[in-house]
Amino acid sequence: MKILIAEDDAASRRLLEVSLGKWGYEVVVTCDGEQAWQALQRADAPQLAILDWMMPGMDGVEVCRRVRQSPAPRLSHIILLTAKGQKDDIVAGLEAGADDYVTKPFERDELRARVEVGVRVLELQKALASRESELAAARTQLLERERFDAAIAAMSDGILATDADWRVTTANRAAGLLLNLPQTDWKGLALADALQPFTLSMPLSDVQSARERTTAFEISRPHTKPPLYLDARLTRVLDPNGQLASAVLTVRDVTAERHAQRVQADFFTLVSHKLRTPLNVVAGYLHLCQRWPPERLKARLPYVLEVCDAQMRRLGNEVEELLTFKAVDAKRLAEKTRPADVAAAISAVAEQVRGRYPAKPIEIARAVAPDAAHSDADAEDVAFVLEKLLDNAAKFGDKTPVRIAVKVEREKAWLRFSVSDNGPGLPHEYSDRIFQGFVQVEDRVTGEIPGLGVGLHMARRVVEAYRGSIAVQSRLGEGSVFTFSLPAAIPEASCP
């Protein structure tokens, strides 16, 4: 260990230097307090210092005081050499920052013992500082681990870790829910057993033995209601010898995405069929017209024109429905243009629907409560929702006459609309689905499916834009009752 000597007396300085050298210490010699202070500022400064109390300029006590008040304190042990034997003087030196003292003239054995004590104190302080540093690092690591665990636990993606034997060691809450792991005893569960209830897009053995560090595959449960689809990635962690140390499986719920993809594919198939059918009818009759002799063509032409006109109107209606669907899907309904006269909206829509189905006798009754005469929703939006519901009732009505009843009542700040019919009703499983995009009731219920299956979805979008709600109650063979809510008009304050 390196020891600093600060002594202005040459004889004492030499005695100290020789003694410390014999005891195996590296000695740094200075002649006064200023030199000692400068030596203690160096990066390789000694940690133990023997300072004479009385020196010209800066004395040993002042050096102690400066060392202890330094903004960047270091581990140090200071022994004062003093000829002062008074108790008050010794206390003053210790209060200035000295750790020990030796009176002059000093005994070599006493000095050696006090130096050895100082060395042991420094070693203990160094060990304590190292231990405190380790504890601080451990606390920081523990805090970071707790934050990491909290973040992992809160993730919507499932994370599951295994050991080298493919047994589960860690799983966050999302993994437990998505993979339906046992609530308490999942630790040690074989990965193959955890995934046994599911269908994998590739055998688990192939996933585990793949050459790539990370393998992507799909975990699914396609035949349950509702189905479940998980995007999975297995990452292998290897030890320095290239052997499996652990593995991490991440899973993300992509059921909604798969459903959206299926709906989109069904939509394109539906639109292709719906738009192609009238075109095929027109093309077929045009082909027949080219082949018929003039006499037959003349006789059949009025009928052909009627059929072609009907098919083109059908095509136009379906294209218009598509355009309306797109417009409603992107529409911002925050801007209201004019409040709705509810009774007028019902009358206009009723007339429109009757004209759309002239071959069907349609009876539309209405009952609007006096305090429900006006809605704070835009008039066009109120008419739009009513038109979709009345059109559905008329379109699918299977009785003669088709009876539709529209009732409007006030419920605090809302208007509650009710549209009931005497139609074929709906299967119970369609109560929520019919408000989704591109959903139509099966042929076995209605016998036909006009339109694209987007009308009720658009109606729901409009209603929800006003923070309202829409629902249906229906039983097969007993008709349906659709209800929706829109904000009531706020009466204008009148001046006295």
Contacts in CASP RR format, 6 or more apart in sequence:
PFRMAT RR
TARGET T0000
AUTHOR 0000-0000-0000
METHOD contacts of the structure
MODEL  1
MKILIAEDDAASRRLLEVSLGKWGYEVVVTCDGEQAWQALQRADAPQLAI
LDWMMPGMDGVEVCRRVRQSPAPRLSHIILLTAKGQKDDIVAGLEAGADD
YVTKPFERDELRARVEVGVRVLELQKALASRESELAAARTQLLERERFDA
AIAAMSDGILATDADWRVTTANRAAGLLLNLPQTDWKGLALADALQPFTL
SMPLSDVQSARERTTAFEISRPHTKPPLYLDARLTRVLDPNGQLASAVLT
VRDVTAERHAQRVQADFFTLVSHKLRTPLNVVAGYLHLCQRWPPERLKAR
LPYVLEVCDAQMRRLGNEVEELLTFKAVDAKRLAEKTRPADVAAAISAVA
EQVRGRYPAKPIEIARAVAPDAAHSDADAEDVAFVLEKLLDNAAKFGDKT
PVRIAVKVEREKAWLRFSVSDNGPGLPHEYSDRIFQGFVQVEDRVTGEIP
GLGVGLHMARRVVEAYRGSIAVQSRLGEGSVFTFSLPAAIPEASCP
1 25 0 8 1.000
1 26 0 8 1.000
1 46 0 8 1.000
1 47 0 8 1.000
1 48 0 8 1.000
1 119 0 8 1.000
1 122 0 8 1.000
2 25 0 8 1.000
2 26 0 8 1.000
2 27 0 8 1.000
2 28 0 8 1.000
2 44 0 8 1.000
2 46 0 8 1.000
2 47 0 8 1.000
2 48 0 8 1.000
3 20 0 8 1.000
3 25 0 8 1.000
3 26 0 8 1.000
3 27 0 8 1.000
3 28 0 8 1.000
3 46 0 8 1.000
3 48 0 8 1.000
3 49 0 8 1.000
3 50 0 8 1.000
3 115 0 8 1.000
4 28 0 8 1.000
4 30 0 8 1.000
4 36 0 8 1.000
4 39 0 8 1.000
4 40 0 8 1.000
4 45 0 8 1.000
4 46 0 8 1.000
4 48 0 8 1.000
4 49 0 8 1.000
4 50 0 8 1.000
4 51 0 8 1.000
5 13 0 8 1.000
5 16 0 8 1.000
5 17 0 8 1.000
5 20 0 8 1.000
5 27 0 8 1.000
5 28 0 8 1.000
5 29 0 8 1.000
5 30 0 8 1.000
5 49 0 8 1.000
5 50 0 8 1.000
6 30 0 8 1.000
6 31 0 8 1.000
6 32 0 8 1.000
6 33 0 8 1.000
6 35 0 8 1.000
6 36 0 8 1.000
6 49 0 8 1.000
6 50 0 8 1.000
6 51 0 8 1.000
6 52 0 8 1.000
6 55 0 8 1.000
6 60 0 8 1.000
6 63 0 8 1.000
7 13 0 8 1.000
7 16 0 8 1.000
7 31 0 8 1.000
7 50 0 8 1.000
7 52 0 8 1.000
7 55 0 8 1.000
7 81 0 8 1.000
8 31 0 8 1.000
8 32 0 8 1.000
8 52 0 8 1.000
8 54 0 8 1.000
8 55 0 8 1.000
8 56 0 8 1.000
9 52 0 8 1.000
12 52 0 8 1.000
12 81 0 8 1.000
12 104 0 8 1.000
13 29 0 8 1.000
13 31 0 8 1.000
16 27 0 8 1.000
16 50 0 8 1.000
16 111 0 8 1.000
17 27 0 8 1.000
17 29 0 8 1.000
19 108 0 8 1.000
19 111 0 8 1.000
19 112 0 8 1.000
20 27 0 8 1.000
20 115 0 8 1.000
21 27 0 8 1.000
23 112 0 8 1.000
23 115 0 8 1.000
25 115 0 8 1.000
28 39 0 8 1.000
28 46 0 8 1.000
30 36 0 8 1.000
30 39 0 8 1.000
32 55 0 8 1.000
32 56 0 8 1.000
32 57 0 8 1.000
32 58 0 8 1.000
33 51 0 8 1.000
33 55 0 8 1.000
33 57 0 8 1.000
33 58 0 8 1.000
33 59 0 8 1.000
33 60 0 8 1.000
33 62 0 8 1.000
33 63 0 8 1.000
34 57 0 8 1.000
34 58 0 8 1.000
36 49 0 8 1.000
36 51 0 8 1.000
36 58 0 8 1.000
36 60 0 8 1.000
36 63 0 8 1.000
37 58 0 8 1.000
37 63 0 8 1.000
37 66 0 8 1.000
39 45 0 8 1.000
39 46 0 8 1.000
40 46 0 8 1.000
40 49 0 8 1.000
40 63 0 8 1.000
40 67 0 8 1.000
40 76 0 8 1.000
45 74 0 8 1.000
47 74 0 8 1.000
47 75 0 8 1.000
47 76 0 8 1.000
47 77 0 8 1.000
47 122 0 8 1.000
48 76 0 8 1.000
48 77 0 8 1.000
48 78 0 8 1.000
48 79 0 8 1.000
48 115 0 8 1.000
48 118 0 8 1.000
48 119 0 8 1.000
48 122 0 8 1.000
49 63 0 8 1.000
49 76 0 8 1.000
49 77 0 8 1.000
49 78 0 8 1.000
49 79 0 8 1.000
50 79 0 8 1.000
50 81 0 8 1.000
50 102 0 8 1.000
50 115 0 8 1.000
51 60 0 8 1.000
51 63 0 8 1.000
51 64 0 8 1.000
51 78 0 8 1.000
51 79 0 8 1.000
51 80 0 8 1.000
51 81 0 8 1.000
51 98 0 8 1.000
52 59 0 8 1.000
52 60 0 8 1.000
52 80 0 8 1.000
52 81 0 8 1.000
52 82 0 8 1.000
53 59 0 8 1.000
53 60 0 8 1.000
53 61 0 8 1.000
53 80 0 8 1.000
53 81 0 8 1.000
53 82 0 8 1.000
53 83 0 8 1.000
53 84 0 8 1.000
53 93 0 8 1.000
54 82 0 8 1.000
54 83 0 8 1.000
60 80 0 8 1.000
61 80 0 8 1.000
61 92 0 8 1.000
61 93 0 8 1.000
61 96 0 8 1.000
61 98 0 8 1.000
62 96 0 8 1.000
63 78 0 8 1.000
64 78 0 8 1.000
64 80 0 8 1.000
64 93 0 8 1.000
64 96 0 8 1.000
64 97 0 8 1.000
64 98 0 8 1.000
65 96 0 8 1.000
65 97 0 8 1.000
67 73 0 8 1.000
67 76 0 8 1.000
67 78 0 8 1.000
67 97 0 8 1.000
68 96 0 8 1.000
68 97 0 8 1.000
75 122 0 8 1.000
75 125 0 8 1.000
75 126 0 8 1.000
75 129 0 8 1.000
76 122 0 8 1.000
77 99 0 8 1.000
77 100 0 8 1.000
77 118 0 8 1.000
77 119 0 8 1.000
77 121 0 8 1.000
77 122 0 8 1.000
78 97 0 8 1.000
78 98 0 8 1.000
78 99 0 8 1.000
78 100 0 8 1.000
79 98 0 8 1.000
79 99 0 8 1.000
79 100 0 8 1.000
79 101 0 8 1.000
79 102 0 8 1.000
79 114 0 8 1.000
79 115 0 8 1.000
79 118 0 8 1.000
80 93 0 8 1.000
80 98 0 8 1.000
80 100 0 8 1.000
80 101 0 8 1.000
80 102 0 8 1.000
81 101 0 8 1.000
81 102 0 8 1.000
81 103 0 8 1.000
81 104 0 8 1.000
81 106 0 8 1.000
82 89 0 8 1.000
82 90 0 8 1.000
82 101 0 8 1.000
82 102 0 8 1.000
82 103 0 8 1.000
82 104 0 8 1.000
83 103 0 8 1.000
83 104 0 8 1.000
84 90 0 8 1.000
84 103 0 8 1.000
85 103 0 8 1.000
90 101 0 8 1.000
93 101 0 8 1.000
94 101 0 8 1.000
99 118 0 8 1.000
99 121 0 8 1.000
100 114 0 8 1.000
100 117 0 8 1.000
100 118 0 8 1.000
102 110 0 8 1.000
102 111 0 8 1.000
102 114 0 8 1.000
152 159 0 8 1.000
152 172 0 8 1.000
153 172 0 8 1.000
153 173 0 8 1.000
155 172 0 8 1.000
155 174 0 8 1.000
156 174 0 8 1.000
156 252 0 8 1.000
156 253 0 8 1.000
157 174 0 8 1.000
157 250 0 8 1.000
157 251 0 8 1.000
157 252 0 8 1.000
158 171 0 8 1.000
158 172 0 8 1.000
158 174 0 8 1.000
158 175 0 8 1.000
158 176 0 8 1.000
158 178 0 8 1.000
158 250 0 8 1.000
158 251 0 8 1.000
158 252 0 8 1.000
159 170 0 8 1.000
159 171 0 8 1.000
159 172 0 8 1.000
159 174 0 8 1.000
159 175 0 8 1.000
159 248 0 8 1.000
159 249 0 8 1.000
159 250 0 8 1.000
160 168 0 8 1.000
160 170 0 8 1.000
160 171 0 8 1.000
160 172 0 8 1.000
160 175 0 8 1.000
160 176 0 8 1.000
160 179 0 8 1.000
160 191 0 8 1.000
160 194 0 8 1.000
160 248 0 8 1.000
160 249 0 8 1.000
160 250 0 8 1.000
160 251 0 8 1.000
161 168 0 8 1.000
161 169 0 8 1.000
161 170 0 8 1.000
161 171 0 8 1.000
161 246 0 8 1.000
161 247 0 8 1.000
161 248 0 8 1.000
161 249 0 8 1.000
162 168 0 8 1.000
162 169 0 8 1.000
162 191 0 8 1.000
162 246 0 8 1.000
162 247 0 8 1.000
162 248 0 8 1.000
162 249 0 8 1.000
163 169 0 8 1.000
163 246 0 8 1.000
164 243 0 8 1.000
164 244 0 8 1.000
164 245 0 8 1.000
164 246 0 8 1.000
166 190 0 8 1.000
166 191 0 8 1.000
166 192 0 8 1.000
166 208 0 8 1.000
166 247 0 8 1.000
167 188 0 8 1.000
167 189 0 8 1.000
167 190 0 8 1.000
167 191 0 8 1.000
168 181 0 8 1.000
168 186 0 8 1.000
168 187 0 8 1.000
168 188 0 8 1.000
168 189 0 8 1.000
168 190 0 8 1.000
168 191 0 8 1.000
168 194 0 8 1.000
169 187 0 8 1.000
169 188 0 8 1.000
169 246 0 8 1.000
171 179 0 8 1.000
171 181 0 8 1.000
171 186 0 8 1.000
174 251 0 8 1.000
175 181 0 8 1.000
175 249 0 8 1.000
175 251 0 8 1.000
176 186 0 8 1.000
178 228 0 8 1.000
178 230 0 8 1.000
178 251 0 8 1.000
178 253 0 8 1.000
179 194 0 8 1.000
179 195 0 8 1.000
179 198 0 8 1.000
179 219 0 8 1.000
179 251 0 8 1.000
180 197 0 8 1.000
181 189 0 8 1.000
181 194 0 8 1.000
182 189 0 8 1.000
186 194 0 8 1.000
191 204 0 8 1.000
191 247 0 8 1.000
191 249 0 8 1.000
192 204 0 8 1.000
195 204 0 8 1.000
195 219 0 8 1.000
197 221 0 8 1.000
198 219 0 8 1.000
198 220 0 8 1.000
198 221 0 8 1.000
198 230 0 8 1.000
199 219 0 8 1.000
199 220 0 8 1.000
199 221 0 8 1.000
199 222 0 8 1.000
200 207 0 8 1.000
200 217 0 8 1.000
200 218 0 8 1.000
200 219 0 8 1.000
200 220 0 8 1.000
201 217 0 8 1.000
201 218 0 8 1.000
201 219 0 8 1.000
201 220 0 8 1.000
202 217 0 8 1.000
207 215 0 8 1.000
207 217 0 8 1.000
207 234 0 8 1.000
208 234 0 8 1.000
208 247 0 8 1.000
213 235 0 8 1.000
213 236 0 8 1.000
214 233 0 8 1.000
214 234 0 8 1.000
214 235 0 8 1.000
214 236 0 8 1.000
215 233 0 8 1.000
215 234 0 8 1.000
216 231 0 8 1.000
216 232 0 8 1.000
216 233 0 8 1.000
217 232 0 8 1.000
217 233 0 8 1.000
217 234 0 8 1.000
218 229 0 8 1.000
218 230 0 8 1.000
218 231 0 8 1.000
218 232 0 8 1.000
219 229 0 8 1.000
219 230 0 8 1.000
219 232 0 8 1.000
219 251 0 8 1.000
220 227 0 8 1.000
220 228 0 8 1.000
220 229 0 8 1.000
220 230 0 8 1.000
221 227 0 8 1.000
221 228 0 8 1.000
222 229 0 8 1.000
226 255 0 8 1.000
227 255 0 8 1.000
227 258 0 8 1.000
228 253 0 8 1.000
228 255 0 8 1.000
229 253 0 8 1.000
229 254 0 8 1.000
229 255 0 8 1.000
229 257 0 8 1.000
229 258 0 8 1.000
230 251 0 8 1.000
230 252 0 8 1.000
230 253 0 8 1.000
230 254 0 8 1.000
231 251 0 8 1.000
231 252 0 8 1.000
231 254 0 8 1.000
232 249 0 8 1.000
232 250 0 8 1.000
232 251 0 8 1.000
232 252 0 8 1.000
233 249 0 8 1.000
233 250 0 8 1.000
234 247 0 8 1.000
234 248 0 8 1.000
234 249 0 8 1.000
235 247 0 8 1.000
235 248 0 8 1.000
235 249 0 8 1.000
235 250 0 8 1.000
236 244 0 8 1.000
236 247 0 8 1.000
237 244 0 8 1.000
237 245 0 8 1.000
237 246 0 8 1.000
237 247 0 8 1.000
237 248 0 8 1.000
238 244 0 8 1.000
238 245 0 8 1.000
239 245 0 8 1.000
263 436 0 8 1.000
263 437 0 8 1.000
263 438 0 8 1.000
266 438 0 8 1.000
267 437 0 8 1.000
267 438 0 8 1.000
270 438 0 8 1.000
270 440 0 8 1.000
270 452 0 8 1.000
270 453 0 8 1.000
271 322 0 8 1.000
271 452 0 8 1.000
274 318 0 8 1.000
274 451 0 8 1.000
274 452 0 8 1.000
275 315 0 8 1.000
275 318 0 8 1.000
275 319 0 8 1.000
278 311 0 8 1.000
278 312 0 8 1.000
278 314 0 8 1.000
278 315 0 8 1.000
279 311 0 8 1.000
279 315 0 8 1.000
281 307 0 8 1.000
281 308 0 8 1.000
281 311 0 8 1.000
282 308 0 8 1.000
282 311 0 8 1.000
282 312 0 8 1.000
285 304 0 8 1.000
285 307 0 8 1.000
285 308 0 8 1.000
286 308 0 8 1.000
288 304 0 8 1.000
289 297 0 8 1.000
289 300 0 8 1.000
289 301 0 8 1.000
289 304 0 8 1.000
292 300 0 8 1.000
317 451 0 8 1.000
318 451 0 8 1.000
318 452 0 8 1.000
321 451 0 8 1.000
321 452 0 8 1.000
321 454 0 8 1.000
321 455 0 8 1.000
322 452 0 8 1.000
322 454 0 8 1.000
324 458 0 8 1.000
325 452 0 8 1.000
325 454 0 8 1.000
325 455 0 8 1.000
325 457 0 8 1.000
325 458 0 8 1.000
328 384 0 8 1.000
328 458 0 8 1.000
328 461 0 8 1.000
328 462 0 8 1.000
329 458 0 8 1.000
329 461 0 8 1.000
331 461 0 8 1.000
331 462 0 8 1.000
331 465 0 8 1.000
333 378 0 8 1.000
333 381 0 8 1.000
333 462 0 8 1.000
333 465 0 8 1.000
333 466 0 8 1.000
334 465 0 8 1.000
336 376 0 8 1.000
336 377 0 8 1.000
336 378 0 8 1.000
337 378 0 8 1.000
337 379 0 8 1.000
337 380 0 8 1.000
338 378 0 8 1.000
338 379 0 8 1.000
339 374 0 8 1.000
339 375 0 8 1.000
339 376 0 8 1.000
339 377 0 8 1.000
339 378 0 8 1.000
339 379 0 8 1.000
339 489 0 8 1.000
340 374 0 8 1.000
340 375 0 8 1.000
340 377 0 8 1.000
340 378 0 8 1.000
340 379 0 8 1.000
340 381 0 8 1.000
340 382 0 8 1.000
340 383 0 8 1.000
341 373 0 8 1.000
341 374 0 8 1.000
341 379 0 8 1.000
342 368 0 8 1.000
342 372 0 8 1.000
342 373 0 8 1.000
342 374 0 8 1.000
342 375 0 8 1.000
342 382 0 8 1.000
342 408 0 8 1.000
342 415 0 8 1.000
343 366 0 8 1.000
343 368 0 8 1.000
343 373 0 8 1.000
345 379 0 8 1.000
345 382 0 8 1.000
345 383 0 8 1.000
345 386 0 8 1.000
346 364 0 8 1.000
346 366 0 8 1.000
346 368 0 8 1.000
346 386 0 8 1.000
346 406 0 8 1.000
346 408 0 8 1.000
347 366 0 8 1.000
348 383 0 8 1.000
349 383 0 8 1.000
349 386 0 8 1.000
349 387 0 8 1.000
349 390 0 8 1.000
350 364 0 8 1.000
350 366 0 8 1.000
350 390 0 8 1.000
350 406 0 8 1.000
352 387 0 8 1.000
353 362 0 8 1.000
353 364 0 8 1.000
353 387 0 8 1.000
353 390 0 8 1.000
353 391 0 8 1.000
353 394 0 8 1.000
354 362 0 8 1.000
354 364 0 8 1.000
354 394 0 8 1.000
356 391 0 8 1.000
356 394 0 8 1.000
357 394 0 8 1.000
357 395 0 8 1.000
360 394 0 8 1.000
360 397 0 8 1.000
360 400 0 8 1.000
360 401 0 8 1.000
360 402 0 8 1.000
361 400 0 8 1.000
361 401 0 8 1.000
361 402 0 8 1.000
362 394 0 8 1.000
362 401 0 8 1.000
362 402 0 8 1.000
362 404 0 8 1.000
363 401 0 8 1.000
363 402 0 8 1.000
363 403 0 8 1.000
363 404 0 8 1.000
364 390 0 8 1.000
364 404 0 8 1.000
364 405 0 8 1.000
364 406 0 8 1.000
365 403 0 8 1.000
365 404 0 8 1.000
365 405 0 8 1.000
365 406 0 8 1.000
366 405 0 8 1.000
366 406 0 8 1.000
366 407 0 8 1.000
366 408 0 8 1.000
367 405 0 8 1.000
367 406 0 8 1.000
367 407 0 8 1.000
367 408 0 8 1.000
368 407 0 8 1.000
368 408 0 8 1.000
369 408 0 8 1.000
369 409 0 8 1.000
369 410 0 8 1.000
371 410 0 8 1.000
371 488 0 8 1.000
372 408 0 8 1.000
372 409 0 8 1.000
372 410 0 8 1.000
372 415 0 8 1.000
372 488 0 8 1.000
373 489 0 8 1.000
374 488 0 8 1.000
374 489 0 8 1.000
375 382 0 8 1.000
375 415 0 8 1.000
375 486 0 8 1.000
375 487 0 8 1.000
375 488 0 8 1.000
375 489 0 8 1.000
376 486 0 8 1.000
376 487 0 8 1.000
376 488 0 8 1.000
376 489 0 8 1.000
376 490 0 8 1.000
377 466 0 8 1.000
377 486 0 8 1.000
377 487 0 8 1.000
381 462 0 8 1.000
381 465 0 8 1.000
381 466 0 8 1.000
381 486 0 8 1.000
382 486 0 8 1.000
384 458 0 8 1.000
384 459 0 8 1.000
384 462 0 8 1.000
385 417 0 8 1.000
385 459 0 8 1.000
385 462 0 8 1.000
385 463 0 8 1.000
385 470 0 8 1.000
385 484 0 8 1.000
385 486 0 8 1.000
386 406 0 8 1.000
386 417 0 8 1.000
386 419 0 8 1.000
388 455 0 8 1.000
388 456 0 8 1.000
388 458 0 8 1.000
388 459 0 8 1.000
389 419 0 8 1.000
389 456 0 8 1.000
389 459 0 8 1.000
389 482 0 8 1.000
389 484 0 8 1.000
390 404 0 8 1.000
390 406 0 8 1.000
390 419 0 8 1.000
392 455 0 8 1.000
392 456 0 8 1.000
393 402 0 8 1.000
393 404 0 8 1.000
393 419 0 8 1.000
393 421 0 8 1.000
393 423 0 8 1.000
393 480 0 8 1.000
394 402 0 8 1.000
394 404 0 8 1.000
395 450 0 8 1.000
396 423 0 8 1.000
396 424 0 8 1.000
396 446 0 8 1.000
397 421 0 8 1.000
397 422 0 8 1.000
397 423 0 8 1.000
397 424 0 8 1.000
398 423 0 8 1.000
398 424 0 8 1.000
398 446 0 8 1.000
399 422 0 8 1.000
399 423 0 8 1.000
402 421 0 8 1.000
402 422 0 8 1.000
402 423 0 8 1.000
403 421 0 8 1.000
403 422 0 8 1.000
404 419 0 8 1.000
404 420 0 8 1.000
404 421 0 8 1.000
405 418 0 8 1.000
405 419 0 8 1.000
405 420 0 8 1.000
405 421 0 8 1.000
406 417 0 8 1.000
406 418 0 8 1.000
406 419 0 8 1.000
407 417 0 8 1.000
407 418 0 8 1.000
407 420 0 8 1.000
408 415 0 8 1.000
408 416 0 8 1.000
408 417 0 8 1.000
408 418 0 8 1.000
409 415 0 8 1.000
409 416 0 8 1.000
409 418 0 8 1.000
410 416 0 8 1.000
410 488 0 8 1.000
411 485 0 8 1.000
413 487 0 8 1.000
413 488 0 8 1.000
414 468 0 8 1.000
414 485 0 8 1.000
414 486 0 8 1.000
414 487 0 8 1.000
414 488 0 8 1.000
415 485 0 8 1.000
415 486 0 8 1.000
415 487 0 8 1.000
415 488 0 8 1.000
416 483 0 8 1.000
416 484 0 8 1.000
416 485 0 8 1.000
417 483 0 8 1.000
417 484 0 8 1.000
417 485 0 8 1.000
417 486 0 8 1.000
418 481 0 8 1.000
418 482 0 8 1.000
418 483 0 8 1.000
419 481 0 8 1.000
419 482 0 8 1.000
419 483 0 8 1.000
420 479 0 8 1.000
420 480 0 8 1.000
420 481 0 8 1.000
420 482 0 8 1.000
421 479 0 8 1.000
421 480 0 8 1.000
422 479 0 8 1.000
423 477 0 8 1.000
423 479 0 8 1.000
423 480 0 8 1.000
424 445 0 8 1.000
424 446 0 8 1.000
424 476 0 8 1.000
424 477 0 8 1.000
424 479 0 8 1.000
425 445 0 8 1.000
425 474 0 8 1.000
425 475 0 8 1.000
425 476 0 8 1.000
425 477 0 8 1.000
425 478 0 8 1.000
425 479 0 8 1.000
425 480 0 8 1.000
426 434 0 8 1.000
426 441 0 8 1.000
426 445 0 8 1.000
426 472 0 8 1.000
426 474 0 8 1.000
426 475 0 8 1.000
426 476 0 8 1.000
426 480 0 8 1.000
427 441 0 8 1.000
427 442 0 8 1.000
427 445 0 8 1.000
427 476 0 8 1.000
428 474 0 8 1.000
428 475 0 8 1.000
430 439 0 8 1.000
430 441 0 8 1.000
431 471 0 8 1.000
431 472 0 8 1.000
431 473 0 8 1.000
431 474 0 8 1.000
433 439 0 8 1.000
434 441 0 8 1.000
434 456 0 8 1.000
434 472 0 8 1.000
435 456 0 8 1.000
435 457 0 8 1.000
435 459 0 8 1.000
435 460 0 8 1.000
435 470 0 8 1.000
436 457 0 8 1.000
437 453 0 8 1.000
437 454 0 8 1.000
437 457 0 8 1.000
438 452 0 8 1.000
438 453 0 8 1.000
438 454 0 8 1.000
438 457 0 8 1.000
439 453 0 8 1.000
439 456 0 8 1.000
439 457 0 8 1.000
440 449 0 8 1.000
440 451 0 8 1.000
440 453 0 8 1.000
441 449 0 8 1.000
443 449 0 8 1.000
445 476 0 8 1.000
459 470 0 8 1.000
459 484 0 8 1.000
460 470 0 8 1.000
463 469 0 8 1.000
463 470 0 8 1.000
463 484 0 8 1.000
463 485 0 8 1.000
463 486 0 8 1.000
464 470 0 8 1.000
466 486 0 8 1.000
466 487 0 8 1.000
467 487 0 8 1.000
468 484 0 8 1.000
468 485 0 8 1.000
468 486 0 8 1.000
468 487 0 8 1.000
469 484 0 8 1.000
469 485 0 8 1.000
470 482 0 8 1.000
470 483 0 8 1.000
470 484 0 8 1.000
470 485 0 8 1.000
471 482 0 8 1.000
471 483 0 8 1.000
471 484 0 8 1.000
472 480 0 8 1.000
472 481 0 8 1.000
472 482 0 8 1.000
472 483 0 8 1.000
473 480 0 8 1.000
473 481 0 8 1.000
473 483 0 8 1.000
474 480 0 8 1.000
474 481 0 8 1.000
END
